[in-house]
Amino acid sequence: MSFVAMLGALISVLAGAIATAPQVVAPDFAWPLDAMDNRPKLLTFGLYVTPNPDNNPIDPPERWTGYHSALDIEIYPDEIDKDVPVYAVCNGPVIFTGEVNGYGGVIIQSCEYESEPITVLYGHINPYRIEKKVDDILAVGDRFGVLGGHKNRESGYNRKHLHMQMHRGSNIVFQGYVSSPQELSAYIDPQKVINSK
């Protein structure tokens, strides 16, 4: 057998091995915090709340009235004074970083869900420790910051937790509550997206 024939046979064998190798596919979406199995989620998507303790699972209740357009992911008790890293839930560029009244630090990422554009807002992030800037590309699981502190400027003077909102389209929207259930159609329940993968 000539050298060229041997080389051709070897290339053929290698090509076959590569074609049959298992393909590793990155997840489209993943949870943004570690240890999600038992992490509390008190304010879920679509939950109607008021400042009245009977209509609000937060103690003490927040000042808002309306249907929650996001998912609030709480910290564990031992995380109150610890850094809690936050990770990208999807693949896509950063389109906003900064401080927003009521949210403290915010990062917004542009992603795709069911072949349509969406924006993912991560609220109550420590604005001084955001590790990415606008136009940086995030992959699922990339760390980009830590949660802001409990009831200080970093978290918009809110409790320490992550407010995660998925909005349909590519517009930047800062609206944690809407006034009617119909308005929720502009948003997506993060639990349905992430749990379905």
Backbone torsions as a table, in degrees:
resi	resn	phi	psi	omega
1	MET	NA	132.7	-178.6
2	SER	-75.7	163.0	179.5
3	PHE	-59.9	-41.4	-179.6
4	VAL	-63.7	-41.3	179.1
5	ALA	-65.9	-41.0	178.4
6	MET	-64.1	-41.7	179.0
7	LEU	-63.8	-41.1	177.5
8	GLY	-62.5	-41.3	179.2
9	ALA	-65.8	-41.3	179.9
10	LEU	-64.2	-43.4	178.4
11	ILE	-61.8	-40.3	179.1
12	SER	-62.8	-43.8	179.2
13	VAL	-64.2	-45.3	179.5
14	LEU	-63.5	-41.1	178.9
15	ALA	-61.8	-41.4	177.6
16	GLY	-64.4	-39.6	179.2
17	ALA	-65.7	-40.7	179.4
18	ILE	-67.0	-40.7	-178.6
19	ALA	-65.0	-31.1	-177.9
20	THR	-95.3	-1.8	179.0
21	ALA	-66.2	142.5	179.8
22	PRO	-63.6	139.2	179.5
23	GLN	-90.2	129.3	176.7
24	VAL	-98.5	119.0	-177.5
25	VAL	-110.6	127.8	177.5
26	ALA	-69.6	144.2	178.4
27	PRO	-66.1	148.7	176.7
28	ASP	-72.3	-36.6	-177.8
29	PHE	-140.9	148.2	177.0
30	ALA	-147.5	162.6	-179.9
31	TRP	-67.7	147.7	-175.7
32	PRO	-86.3	-11.3	-179.9
33	LEU	-124.0	155.4	174.9
34	ASP	-71.1	163.1	172.2
35	ALA	52.8	53.8	-175.5
36	MET	-79.6	-13.0	-173.8
37	ASP	-52.9	-44.9	-176.9
38	ASN	-120.1	14.5	-176.7
39	ARG	-69.4	129.9	-179.6
40	PRO	-64.8	144.9	175.5
41	LYS	-132.9	84.4	-172.0
42	LEU	-77.1	-45.5	178.5
43	LEU	-99.4	99.4	-177.8
44	THR	-90.3	168.8	179.5
45	PHE	-62.2	130.6	175.7
46	GLY	84.0	-4.7	-179.4
47	LEU	-67.5	130.0	177.2
48	TYR	-87.1	125.9	180.0
49	VAL	-131.0	156.5	172.8
50	THR	-136.6	172.2	175.6
51	PRO	-69.1	-9.3	178.6
52	ASN	-71.6	128.0	-179.4
53	PRO	-56.5	-25.3	178.4
54	ASP	-71.4	-19.3	-177.6
55	ASN	-118.3	27.5	-177.1
56	ASN	-154.4	123.0	-178.3
57	PRO	-77.9	-5.7	-178.9
58	ILE	-87.6	136.6	179.7
59	ASP	-122.4	114.2	-4.1
60	PRO	-73.2	155.8	-177.7
61	PRO	-61.8	150.8	175.3
62	GLU	-78.1	171.8	-174.0
63	ARG	-86.7	-1.5	-172.3
64	TRP	-86.7	153.6	171.0
65	THR	-128.4	130.4	177.1
66	GLY	147.9	-172.6	179.7
67	TYR	-94.1	124.8	-176.0
68	HIS	-69.2	123.6	-175.7
69	SER	-96.3	19.9	-175.9
70	ALA	-149.3	-170.9	173.4
71	LEU	-124.6	125.8	174.9
72	ASP	-96.7	123.3	179.6
73	ILE	-107.6	119.3	-172.6
74	GLU	-85.5	165.0	174.7
75	ILE	-90.2	162.8	169.7
76	TYR	-81.8	153.2	-178.0
77	PRO	-52.8	-36.0	-177.6
78	ASP	-78.6	0.6	179.7
79	GLU	-97.7	-0.2	-174.3
80	ILE	-56.4	-37.3	-178.7
81	ASP	-112.1	16.4	-178.6
82	LYS	-111.6	156.8	170.1
83	ASP	-68.4	129.7	175.8
84	VAL	-116.0	104.5	-178.4
85	PRO	-66.0	147.9	177.9
86	VAL	-121.5	136.5	-174.3
87	TYR	-121.0	152.6	177.1
88	ALA	-64.7	136.1	178.9
89	VAL	-88.0	-14.6	-175.8
90	CYS	-150.4	178.1	178.3
91	ASN	-95.1	131.6	176.0
92	GLY	159.1	169.5	-176.1
93	PRO	-78.8	154.5	171.0
94	VAL	-78.7	130.7	180.0
95	ILE	-115.8	-8.0	177.4
96	PHE	-158.7	139.4	164.9
97	THR	-140.7	143.2	177.4
98	GLY	160.7	-171.8	176.7
99	GLU	-102.7	139.2	-179.5
100	VAL	-133.2	134.3	179.7
101	ASN	-53.3	128.6	179.6
102	GLY	90.0	-19.4	-178.7
103	TYR	-111.5	-22.0	-168.5
104	GLY	70.2	-134.0	179.2
105	GLY	-73.3	140.5	-179.4
106	VAL	-136.3	140.8	167.3
107	ILE	-128.4	137.2	178.4
108	ILE	-123.4	134.8	-177.7
109	GLN	-119.3	142.7	174.4
110	SER	-96.8	128.5	-178.1
111	CYS	-138.0	-174.9	177.0
112	GLU	-129.2	137.1	175.9
113	TYR	-136.3	124.8	-177.2
114	GLU	51.5	45.3	177.6
115	SER	64.0	18.2	178.1
116	GLU	-121.7	147.6	178.0
117	PRO	-71.4	142.9	172.2
118	ILE	-139.1	160.6	170.1
119	THR	-114.0	143.3	177.0
120	VAL	-117.0	117.8	178.7
121	LEU	-100.0	128.4	174.3
122	TYR	-111.6	112.4	-176.7
123	GLY	-109.8	158.2	-178.6
124	HIS	71.7	37.8	176.6
125	ILE	-92.8	143.7	175.8
126	ASN	-64.0	111.4	-174.8
127	PRO	-67.2	-20.3	-179.2
128	TYR	-85.6	-6.1	-177.1
129	ARG	-125.9	19.8	173.6
130	ILE	-70.7	125.2	-171.7
131	GLU	-95.7	1.3	-179.0
132	LYS	-127.4	163.2	178.0
133	LYS	-128.5	169.1	179.7
134	VAL	-55.7	137.0	-178.8
135	ASP	83.6	-8.0	171.5
136	ASP	-66.6	142.5	179.2
137	ILE	-94.8	125.9	176.6
138	LEU	-103.4	139.5	171.9
139	ALA	-105.4	156.8	177.4
140	VAL	-49.5	127.1	176.9
141	GLY	90.5	-4.7	177.2
142	ASP	-69.6	129.7	175.4
143	ARG	-75.0	135.7	177.9
144	PHE	-129.0	-3.3	179.4
145	GLY	171.9	-166.0	177.5
146	VAL	-133.3	158.2	177.1
147	LEU	-63.0	148.8	174.7
148	GLY	-71.3	164.4	-179.4
149	GLY	-69.0	166.5	-177.6
150	HIS	-74.0	116.8	174.8
151	LYS	54.1	44.8	173.8
152	ASN	-130.6	-175.8	-176.0
153	ARG	-58.3	-38.0	-178.0
154	GLU	-54.5	-36.1	-176.8
155	SER	-105.2	14.6	-177.4
156	GLY	69.0	29.2	-179.4
157	TYR	61.7	30.6	179.0
158	ASN	-107.4	172.6	175.5
159	ARG	-66.1	158.8	179.6
160	LYS	-75.9	111.9	178.1
161	HIS	-167.0	172.1	175.4
162	LEU	-108.0	125.7	172.7
163	HIS	-97.7	113.3	-178.5
164	MET	-117.3	121.2	-175.1
165	GLN	-126.3	133.7	174.8
166	MET	-114.2	119.3	-177.6
167	HIS	-115.3	135.8	179.1
168	ARG	-70.3	140.1	179.2
169	GLY	95.3	-171.3	-175.5
170	SER	-113.0	5.2	178.5
171	ASN	-74.3	146.4	173.9
172	ILE	-85.2	122.7	-175.9
173	VAL	-129.3	129.6	175.7
174	PHE	-115.2	82.5	-178.8
175	GLN	-145.5	99.7	-176.5
176	GLY	-76.3	-19.2	179.9
177	TYR	-138.1	148.1	173.8
178	VAL	-121.9	161.5	-173.2
179	SER	-88.7	-14.7	-179.8
180	SER	-139.5	153.7	177.6
181	PRO	-60.4	-30.6	179.9
182	GLN	-62.5	-35.0	-179.4
183	GLU	-67.3	-19.7	178.6
184	LEU	-66.0	-16.7	-179.6
185	SER	-65.3	-17.5	176.7
186	ALA	-79.2	-6.2	-176.4
187	TYR	-120.8	168.5	179.0
188	ILE	-127.8	138.4	177.3
189	ASP	-71.6	112.0	-178.8
190	PRO	-56.6	-33.0	-179.8
191	GLN	-64.9	-36.0	178.8
192	LYS	-69.0	-38.6	-179.6
193	VAL	-67.5	-50.0	-173.9
194	ILE	-76.1	-40.1	179.6
195	ASN	-69.6	-20.6	-178.2
196	SER	-81.2	-10.2	-176.1
197	LYS	-94.5	NA	NA
